[in-house]
Amino acid sequence: MRRSIDDAVIPAPPTDDPSPAVCWSVGISDDYDAAAPRVRVTVEEQGAPGTGIVVHLDGDGARRLRLALASALGELGEERGR
């Protein structure tokens, strides 16, 4: 089973650094021999599909990433989310 949850394109940052636009996607997958389904996070340069980094997170890893993102938002003075 593979299921896409969300994805987006992040435009290049407004700096002199020539960083490209980046795409991210989040999904779930159970394509593992001896493991439970996992959260799949992919980050890659826009226009370069199949060249990015894919992270396969178990429940604890996904919650830790969610907490880190919420903490970073709090540091920026933004709502931490749910």
C-alpha positions as CSV (number, residue, x, y, z in Angstrom):
1,M,0.0,0.0,0.0
2,R,1.1,3.5,-0.8
3,R,-0.9,6.6,0.0
4,S,-0.1,10.2,-0.6
5,I,-1.1,12.5,2.3
6,D,0.2,16.0,1.1
7,D,2.8,17.7,-1.0
8,A,3.9,21.2,-2.0
9,V,6.5,23.2,-3.8
10,I,8.6,25.6,-1.7
11,P,9.8,28.5,-3.9
12,A,13.5,29.4,-3.9
13,P,14.3,31.7,-0.9
14,P,14.6,35.5,-1.5
15,T,18.3,35.6,-1.1
16,D,21.4,35.9,-3.3
17,D,22.1,32.2,-2.7
18,P,21.0,30.4,-5.9
19,S,19.0,27.8,-4.0
20,P,16.5,26.0,-6.2
21,A,12.8,25.5,-5.5
22,V,12.1,22.3,-3.5
23,C,9.3,19.9,-3.5
24,W,8.2,17.9,-0.5
25,S,5.7,15.1,0.0
26,V,4.4,13.1,2.9
27,G,2.7,9.7,2.5
28,I,2.4,6.3,4.1
29,S,3.8,3.0,2.8
30,D,4.0,-0.6,3.8
31,D,6.6,-1.7,1.2
32,Y,8.8,-3.3,3.8
33,D,9.5,-7.0,4.3
34,A,9.3,-7.3,8.1
35,A,8.1,-3.9,9.3
36,A,4.8,-2.1,10.0
37,P,3.7,0.7,7.7
38,R,5.7,3.9,8.0
39,V,5.4,7.6,7.2
40,R,7.4,8.5,4.1
41,V,8.8,12.0,3.7
42,T,10.4,12.9,0.4
43,V,12.4,16.2,-0.3
44,E,13.8,16.9,-3.8
45,E,14.7,19.7,-6.1
46,Q,11.7,20.9,-8.2
47,G,12.0,19.4,-11.7
48,A,14.2,16.6,-10.6
49,P,11.9,13.7,-9.6
50,G,13.5,10.6,-8.3
51,T,16.7,12.4,-7.1
52,G,15.6,13.4,-3.7
53,I,16.0,12.0,-0.2
54,V,13.3,9.7,1.2
55,V,13.0,9.2,4.9
56,H,10.9,6.3,6.3
57,L,9.7,7.1,9.8
58,D,8.1,4.8,12.4
59,G,5.5,6.4,14.7
60,D,8.1,7.6,17.2
61,G,10.2,9.2,14.5
62,A,7.2,10.9,12.9
63,R,6.1,12.3,16.3
64,R,9.7,13.6,16.9
65,L,9.7,15.4,13.6
66,R,6.3,16.9,14.2
67,L,7.5,18.1,17.6
68,A,10.7,19.6,16.1
69,L,8.6,21.5,13.4
70,A,6.2,22.7,16.1
71,S,9.1,23.9,18.2
72,A,10.7,25.8,15.3
73,L,7.4,27.5,14.5
74,G,7.1,28.6,18.2
75,E,10.6,30.0,18.0
76,L,9.5,32.1,15.0
77,G,6.5,33.4,17.0
78,E,4.1,31.4,14.8
79,E,1.3,29.1,15.9
80,R,2.7,25.7,16.8
81,G,-0.3,23.9,15.1
82,R,-2.1,20.9,16.4
